[in-house]
């Protein structure tokens, strides 16, 4: 890959690392905020659920703006919204302010999240390196989770949750200068001269597009449930807070490795097959976590192995969208798929808190995660992994010219 492509890839990954790192650590605030404000877990869990839902719902629109005008200005607005949302959480005295803070953070995530930065990197990278480039962006983004968890855990212990959120808000402003690295609209090559309306109609009529949507719902459910509720689950089992922080840190570390590996494998093997195998692996991991006695060692092992398959779905899913539909409207189309992911995130976050507040246990939620993983593995298998006729013809013509 050329130097200019590497610049887009690394800036995209760093922006993603910032937004995901802080988002990944928000589960650490569930207990201290809920206790200090004298609320049940369900209120803050709902705020995080709304954050995930807004992130998803706004992503297609953020992606469409990035497809047309470039990712840079979208990233700037995202960073400002993210910082404002974190600051609002620090002054929240009731549930309504928490919910508004969650909404603002969701807007920030849509501006610096997957659909915008993966679209920028996917268009910049040549086809033979695209899956690898998407894997690198996801890997660098995952390193943000690895760094943020111990950092935020230490800050909460030393400064309190309010001051920690203020520091996080200041860090999010780094997105503003990073936006220059993804500004502009890199050329992805001739792909048939579609309009946005034609691209949306083509995706609407493709069964595989909806199967991707359904499968990615499950990914969002898994990630939100584990990220938000693992700390509370372990606390209720009598473990110290360091274990959850260490576990989520391991998720981030092994996620970085897994994201790169799955991205690289997606360039060599069938992406839909890799996705089915990945979800089958998740089902086995969740099941093992349920039946094996809960110890510090089992928690750390679970965190490492679930981390390995954590965001490996992202380069494979976005790569499938690019394979089938091309990269001209990659941010928009992957943004639509990402809506399903975030609807899943909403239910994973909210339902976990609701079930715990209702029955006082998370056990049923772990079984739900197993069942959904098996369902998603089945959903990806029948996807037709080939370019649409319009795209195949354009690619063939481009090869003849070359």
Secondary structure, 3 states (H helix, E strand, C coil): CCHHHHHHHHHHHHHHHHHHHHHHHHHHHHHHHHHHCCCCHHHHHHHHHHHHHHHHHHHHHHHHHHHHHCHHHHHHHHHHHHHHHHHHHHCCCCHHHHHHHHHHHHHHHHHHCHHHHHHHHHHHCCHHHHHHHHHHHHHHHHHHHHHHHHHHHHHHHHHCHHHHHHHHHHHHCCHHHHHHHHCCCCCCCCCCCCCHHHHHHHHHCCHHHHHHHHHHHHHHHHHHHHHHHHHHHHHHCCCCHHHHHHHHHHHHHHHHHHHHHHHHHHCCCCHHHHHHHHHHHHHHHHHHHHHCCCCHHHHHHHHHHHHHCCCHHHHHHHHHHHHHHCCCCHHHHHHHHHHHHHHHHHHHHHHHHHHHHHHCCCHHHHHHHHHHHHHHHHHHHCCCCCCCHHHHHHHHHHHHHC
